[in-house]
Amino acid sequence: MDNSSTSENQGVKTYHIYYDDKCLFKDLNQEEFNVIWGRIYKSYHTDSLSYSVIDGDVIHEENSY
């Protein structure tokens, strides 16, 4: 069995941005996340915004600040 895709994804962080628990942006890299989160958060500063960080197989969720 080939596990190369699993080993390639380890250590790679992707980001998902949510509004009211609905995914607006999925699988963003760090640069994309920084640009989009900065703009959307500045425009729609609200508790309804959140994001999650997928670090390999581990998901970390953050609420808006």
N, C-alpha and C positions, 0 to 999 in steps of 0.2 A: 504494500500500500504506500502511495506517495503522500507524504506529509509536508511537502515543500510549501504549499499555500499557507498552512498553519504556521510554519516557522517564519515565513515572510511577514505575516501579520503581527507577530509578536513584537512589542515595542513601538508599533505604529499607532499613534493616537488619531482618532477621528472624532468629530463633533457633530451633535444633532441639536438643533434649536427648535424649541417648542413655544407655542402661544396657546394658552388654555388647554394644555396637554395634547395639542395637535401638532404634529411634526411639520414645521415649515421648511427646514433645511436638513438634509441628511448626508452623512459621510463627508463632512467638510474636513479639509486638512487644516493645520494650524494657521496658515496665512489667510485662507478663505474665512475661517472662523473669526479671526481678529478683525478683519474688514467688515464682515456682515454684522457680527455682534456689536461692534462699536457703533455702527450706523443705526441698527434697529433699536438698540438699547437707548441711544441718545434721543431717538424720535418717539419711542413708545415706552418710556420708563414706567414700568408697571410690574406688579407682582405676578401678572399673568405670563410673563416671559421667563423661560428657564432653558437650561441646556444640559446635555449629558456628554461626558467624555468617555469614549470607548478606548481603553488601553489594552490592546490585544483582545482578551476574552472578558475583561473586567469593565463594568460600567459604573461610572461615578456621576451622580446627578447633582446639579447645582441649581438653586433658585436665583432669580434676578436679585441684584444688590441695590 
